Amino acid sequence: MGNNSIDYQALVQEALRGVVRAALQQVEKEGRLPGAHHFYIAFRTKHPGVKVSEAIHQRYPQEMTIVLQHQFWDLHAGDEDFQITLSFNNVSEKLSIPYAAVKNFFDPSTRFGLQFTVAGMEPAPARVLETPGRPAPPAAAPEVINESAEAAKTEDAPRKPGEVVSLDQFRKK
């Protein structure tokens, strides 16, 4: 409590988790994913507030990735967490996942992804993606992955590795 500094990394992480929240809230409102969108969401199963069945927890004791595409039900995207029902081997399972437990969010249809640091988790090896003329972000920074939309549209086009998108380009000057 005697800390006199602003934790900008935590603020950025929370802001980018808002992107995940907003995407899920849009899907909840529309009742389906638009177009070819589908989401891969990886989360820590041991994170406080995660609610999964004992069978799922035994199968995925540390981390789990879910796919939201065609078969999901009862999506509710709240302010702090989201609930969803998915089918695992023809058994419906209700999951409750705090946004703070999410490690990765990826939409392959647009090649957009976010990678987060989850509290209580050892930091992953840094995957620093450098952009010429800009310094590399600190290893703890969330990674924003957004490949060229043109390369994603053309099957024969070579895929560029993800690039870090600077938030500076969105600031008002």
N, C-alpha and C positions, 0 to 999 in steps of 0.2 A: 504494500500500500504506500510505501515511501518512494515509489518509482516516479521520477519526474520526467519521463520521456513518453512520447507517443509511439505506440507499437504499430507502425504503418503496415508492416507485413500482415498483421492480424486484421487490420482494417481492410486491406485489399482482398484478403482471403474471404472475409465476410461479404464484401461487395460482390465478388465473383460468385459466391454461393447464391447470391440473389439472382444471378442469371439462371441457375438450375431451378430455383424456386419459381421464377417467372415463366420459364419454359413449361414446367409441370402444371402451373396454374392455367396456362393457355390451353394445354391438352385437356385438363379437367373441364374447363369452360366449354370447349368445343366437343367434348365427349369422344375424341379420337385424335390420333396424330395426323397432321395435315400432310398430304402428298406422300412422298417417299421417306419422310422423317422416321427415324427410330432411334432409341436411346440405349446406350450401354452405360449402366451406372454401377460402379464398384464401390463397396462400402465395407467398413470394419464391423464385423458381426459382434465383437466384444465391446464396442463403444457404448457408453451409458445411454440408455433410452432406446436402443435398438430392440425391437420385439420381433422375434421369429420363433417358429415352433422348435421344440427340442430336437426333432429329427433334422431340421435344417441346420440348427446350431452344431449338431454332432458332425454333420457332413461338411460344414464350412465353419470350423471353429475360429478362424482368424478374419477371413475376408471372403466376400462373395460378390459376383457380378451378375446383375439382372439385366434382361433385355426387355424393353417396352416397345412392342411393335404391333402385333395383331391381337394377341390373346392376353388381355389384362382387364381387370374389373375394379370397380369401386375406388378409383383414384381420388384421393383427397389431398391436395397440396396446401398444407397450413403454413403458418409463419415460421415455425421452428422445425417441422418435420413433415413427411408425407407418408400416407398409408396407401397400400395397393394390394389387390388380390391377384396372385399368379398361380398357374398350374404347374406342379412338379410331379411328373409321372402320373398324370391324371388325378392328382390330389390338389384341391384348392388350398392355398396357404395365404393367410393375410400377413403382410409385413408392415412394420412401422419403422421408419428410418429417419433419424434426425439429419438435417442437412450437414451438421458438424461431423457426422460419421462418413460422409461421402469422400472418397479418395479420388475418383475419376468420373468424369461425365464426358461422353463422346457421342456425337451424332454422325455416323458414317455417310449419310446422304449428303451432308454438306462439308464433311471433313473438318468439323469443328469440335474441339475438345478442351476440357479444363482438367488440370491436375492439381490436387490440394494436398497440404500437409494436414494430417489428422492429429489432434492433441493426444499425447500418450504414445505416439508411434515414433519409432526411431526414424530419423530422416532417411529417405531413399537416396541412393547415389544420385548426385546432381546430373540431370540431363540438360545441359546448357546448350541452347540453340542460339548461336550468335548471328546478329544481323550486321553486315558491314557498316562501319561508321558509328556504331553504337556500342557502348560497353555491354558486356554480358550481364544479365540480371543476377542478383545474389541467388545462391543455391536454394534458399528457403522460399523464394518467391513462387507464387502459383504460376503455372505454365499455361499460356493460352496458345492452343494449336489451331491454326486456321490455314489449311492448304488452299492454293489457288482454286477458285471456283471453276475456272476454265479447264484446268488439268483434271479436275474431278468429273467434268462433263464428258470429256473425251477419253474413251477407253484406251486408245493407242498412245495418248500423250504420256510422256514419262512423268511419274509422280515426283514432286518436289518434297523434300523433307519438310516437316512442319516448321513454321517460323513464329518467333515470338512477336506478338503484336504489341506495339508500344501504346500505352494509354494516352500518351501525349497527343496523338492524332485526333482524339475525341474531345480534347479540352478546348474551350472557347479562348480565342486570343485577344 
